[in-house]
Amino acid sequence: MSGDRVGRALARTAAALGLTVAAFAAATAPAGAAPQPMGQCTTSSGAVLAVDFSHWGGPIYRSCGTTPTTGYELLNQGGWATTGTGHDGPAFICRIGYSGYQGGKQYPTSQQDDCVLTPPASAYWSYWHADPGQNSWQYSQLGAMLYKPKPGSVDLWIFGGTDVQGTKGRPVVTPDQLRAKNARPTGGGQTVPKDTRTAAPLPPGVNTGPKPENPPPAAPAPTASTPPSPTASPSPSASASPSASPATSAAPTPNTAAGNSASGTKVLNAEPAADAAHDTGSYLPAVATGAVVLLIGAAAAYAAKRRRRTE
């Protein structure tokens, strides 16, 4: 093969790799649901997002977003941001943060979980829904990128140990303690302009989040030499540092307090805020795999042509 042909083959390989990177980068960009003041959510419009930070001594924050949207979009608008895992991509929610709480720090912290591998079932963010008029939680049947909350519904994320049968780790707060009770929008607050970007179609094979039939792997049972912790809180993930101590300082005063949950955890309104630093997680493992495949293919084609010329 001539030098020009080799150059053209390498150029095609580089172009294909560039398209792969672009596709994954487009897929990880949040489409951007329109964040709203809590008073704009009603019993029949908007979707309430609630995130429970009580594992780290914090409150339950709830916010309002327009519909139609996805659970992933709700978690990446109005000051909310998430981080995925290096193994599963941005759709597997490993960390969650709100810019109005602890300066936007995402939990669990990097000292508690490096978010490289899939978190264990004893310490991960589980996803729950309650449709309009329902006061019981359902474990999500879809990943955050695929689930579309109904108008008037509530989404809840809790951290800890949860199994998909609901025999342990279920939310202690009820949907009625979090959902909007007003029949019409109230407050008259200014809404944040809607992000008009549209989400690019996901490339084939992209992980869209955990499903009940494929939950995170269960943590290994404790041995006699390592007795379980006497505390009631879920154990940290396998990558957690035992000496790490998450911040538990008081949250900034919200615009409106929603009250307290049955467990005593404060429920606060997370009004639309400036976006925190956004980290969608690493898609480099998939890109690197694609690059290796492309390079191997190019090398094989080059070797085959050389064999034909020498025969």
VEXTI-692340 format. One line per 3 residues: their letters; for each residue x, y, z negated of C-alpha. Coordinates in steps of 0.2 Angstrom, whole numbers, plus 5000, padded with zeros to 4 digits. Each point is the difference from the previous one (the first is absolute). Example, Ala and Ser with C-alpha at 12.3 -4.5 7.8 and 13.67 -1.06 7.14 Angstrom:
# residues 2
AS	5062/4978/4961 | 5006/5017/5003
***
This chain:
# residues 311
MSG	5000/5000/5000 | 5007/5017/5005 | 5003/5014/4987
DRV	4985/5009/5007 | 4989/4986/4997 | 5006/4997/4983
GRA	4997/5019/4996 | 4982/4999/5007 | 4997/4984/4990
LAR	5006/5009/4984 | 4990/5015/5004 | 4984/4990/5002
TAA	5003/4992/4983 | 5003/5016/4992 | 4984/5007/5008
ALG	4990/4985/4993 | 5007/5002/4983 | 4996/5018/5000
LTV	4982/4996/5005 | 4999/4988/4985 | 5006/5013/4988
AAF	4988/5013/5007 | 4986/4987/4998 | 5004/4996/4982
AAA	5002/5019/4996 | 4984/5004/5007 | 4991/4986/4991
TAP	5007/5006/4983 | 4994/5018/5002 | 4984/5002/4990
AGA	4985/5006/5010 | 4995/5012/4986 | 4983/5000/4993
APQ	4993/5017/4995 | 5003/5003/4981 | 4985/5008/4991
PMG	4997/5007/4983 | 4991/4987/4989 | 4984/5010/5000
QCT	4999/4997/5019 | 4998/4981/4998 | 4982/4994/4996
TSS	4990/4984/4998 | 4998/4999/5019 | 5015/5009/5007
GAV	5019/5000/4999 | 5010/4986/4991 | 5008/5001/4983
LAV	5017/4994/4998 | 5006/4996/4982 | 5017/4995/4994
DFS	5004/4993/4983 | 5017/5005/4993 | 4996/4994/4982
HWG	5014/4987/5002 | 5012/5014/4998 | 4990/5010/4987
GPI	4991/5011/5013 | 4982/5003/5004 | 4988/4994/5014
YRS	5000/5012/5014 | 4986/5002/5012 | 4998/5010/5016
CGT	4989/5002/5014 | 5002/4997/5019 | 4989/5000/5015
TPT	4994/4985/5009 | 5002/4991/5012 | 5018/4997/4994
TGY	5010/4985/4994 | 5007/4996/4983 | 5017/5004/5006
ELL	4996/5017/5006 | 4991/5004/4983 | 5017/4996/4992
NQG	5010/5011/5011 | 4990/5017/5000 | 4998/5015/4988
GWA	5016/4997/4990 | 4999/4981/5000 | 5014/4989/5007
TTG	5005/4982/5000 | 5015/4989/5004 | 5000/4983/5008
TGH	5012/4986/4998 | 5015/4996/5011 | 4994/4982/5002
DGP	4981/5004/5004 | 5001/5018/5007 | 4990/5015/4995
AFI	4983/4992/4999 | 5004/4990/4985 | 4998/5013/4986
CRI	5015/4999/4989 | 5001/5017/4992 | 4986/5014/4998
GYS	5003/5018/4995 | 4990/5016/4999 | 5009/5017/5001
GYQ	4989/5007/4986 | 5007/4987/4988 | 5018/4999/4994
GGK	5005/5010/5015 | 4995/4987/5012 | 5010/4986/4993
QYP	4995/4983/5007 | 4996/4985/4989 | 5007/4988/4997
TSQ	5017/5009/5000 | 5015/4994/5010 | 5008/4993/4984
QDD	4984/4990/4997 | 4998/4993/5018 | 5011/5004/5014
CVL	4986/4996/5012 | 5011/4989/5012 | 4991/4984/4997
TPP	4981/4996/4997 | 4996/5004/4982 | 4995/4985/4989
ASA	4982/4997/4995 | 5004/5005/4983 | 5004/5018/5004
YWS	4993/5008/5016 | 4986/5013/5006 | 4984/4990/5002
YWH	4986/5008/5011 | 4981/5000/4995 | 4984/5007/5007
ADP	4983/5005/4994 | 4987/5003/5014 | 4987/5014/4997
GQN	4988/4995/4986 | 5010/4986/4994 | 5008/5000/4982
SWQ	5011/4985/5002 | 5017/4998/5009 | 5005/4990/5014
YSQ	5018/4995/5004 | 5004/5006/5017 | 4998/4988/5014
LGA	5011/5010/5012 | 5016/5010/4999 | 5000/5019/4997
MLY	5003/5003/5019 | 4985/4990/5005 | 4987/5004/4986
KPK	4988/5014/5004 | 4991/5006/4984 | 4982/5004/5002
PGS	4992/5017/4997 | 4997/5002/4981 | 5011/4985/4995
VDL	5015/4999/4988 | 5018/4994/5004 | 5010/4995/4984
WIF	5018/4995/4999 | 5007/4992/4984 | 5017/4994/4996
GGT	5004/4984/4991 | 4996/4981/5001 | 4985/4996/5010
DVQ	4994/4984/5008 | 4988/5000/5015 | 4987/4990/4991
GTK	4997/5014/4987 | 5003/4989/4985 | 5013/5012/4994
GRP	5007/5017/5003 | 4983/5008/5005 | 4997/5018/4998
VVT	4994/5006/4983 | 4992/5016/5006 | 4983/4998/5009
PDQ	4996/5008/5017 | 4987/5011/4992 | 5013/5008/4989
LRA	5010/5005/5016 | 4987/5003/5014 | 4992/5016/5005
KNA	4983/5003/4991 | 4994/5016/5010 | 4988/4998/5014
RPT	5006/5015/5009 | 5018/5008/5001 | 5004/5011/4986
GGG	5013/5013/4995 | 5001/5009/5016 | 5019/4998/5000
QTV	5010/5002/5016 | 5004/4984/5009 | 5017/4996/5007
PKD	5000/5001/5019 | 4999/4982/5008 | 5015/4993/5007
TRT	4995/4997/5018 | 5014/4987/5004 | 4994/4983/5005
AAP	5008/4984/4994 | 5009/4990/5014 | 4995/4982/5003
LPP	5010/4988/4989 | 5013/4990/5010 | 4996/4981/5000
GVN	5006/4991/4984 | 5000/5015/4988 | 4995/4996/4983
TGP	4984/5009/4995 | 5000/4995/4982 | 4996/4986/4988
KPE	4985/4989/5003 | 4991/4989/4986 | 5006/4985/5009
NPP	5018/5006/5000 | 5003/5009/4983 | 5017/5005/4994
PAA	5010/4985/4993 | 4997/4995/4982 | 5013/5004/4988
PAP	5009/4985/4993 | 4994/4994/4983 | 5010/5005/4985
TAS	5012/4987/4993 | 5003/4996/4982 | 5016/5010/5000
TPP	4991/5015/5007 | 4983/5002/4990 | 4987/5012/5007
SPT	4999/5018/4994 | 4989/5002/4985 | 4993/5016/5008
ASP	4983/5000/5009 | 5007/5010/5015 | 5005/4990/5016
SPS	5018/4996/5002 | 5010/5010/5012 | 5005/4993/5017
ASA	5015/4989/5002 | 5011/5014/5006 | 4996/5011/4985
SPS	5014/5006/4988 | 4996/4995/4982 | 5008/5016/4994
ASP	4990/5011/5011 | 4986/5010/4991 | 4987/5009/5012
ATS	4996/5018/4996 | 4984/5002/4989 | 5000/5019/4998
AAP	4983/5008/5001 | 4992/5003/5018 | 4997/5018/5005
TPN	4983/5007/4997 | 4988/4996/5014 | 4987/5011/5007
TAA	4986/4990/4992 | 5001/4985/4988 | 4988/4986/5004
GNS	5000/4992/4982 | 5007/4984/4993 | 4998/4982/5005
ASG	4994/4986/4989 | 5018/4995/4996 | 5004/5018/4994
TKV	5010/5004/5015 | 4997/5018/5006 | 4992/5002/5017
LNA	5005/5016/5008 | 4996/5008/5017 | 5015/5001/5012
EPA	4995/5015/5011 | 5008/5002/5017 | 5018/5005/4997
ADA	5016/5003/5010 | 5006/4984/5008 | 5014/4991/4990
AHD	5015/4993/5008 | 4994/4986/5011 | 5008/4983/5002
TGS	4990/4988/5010 | 5013/4986/4996 | 5013/4992/5011
YLP	4996/4993/5018 | 5018/4998/5003 | 5000/4981/4997
AVA	4988/4997/5014 | 5009/5012/5012 | 5017/4992/4996
TGA	4992/4983/5004 | 4994/5006/5016 | 5017/5008/5004
VVL	5008/4983/4997 | 4988/4991/5011 | 5002/5012/5014
LIG	5019/5000/4999 | 5000/4981/5000 | 4989/4999/5015
AAA	5011/5012/5010 | 5016/4990/4995 | 4991/4984/5006
AYA	4995/5008/5017 | 5018/5006/5002 | 5007/4983/4997
AKR	4988/4991/5011 | 5005/5012/5015 | 5018/4997/4997
RRR	4998/4981/5000 | 4990/5002/5017 | 5014/5010/5007
TE	5014/4988/4995 | 4990/4984/5006
***
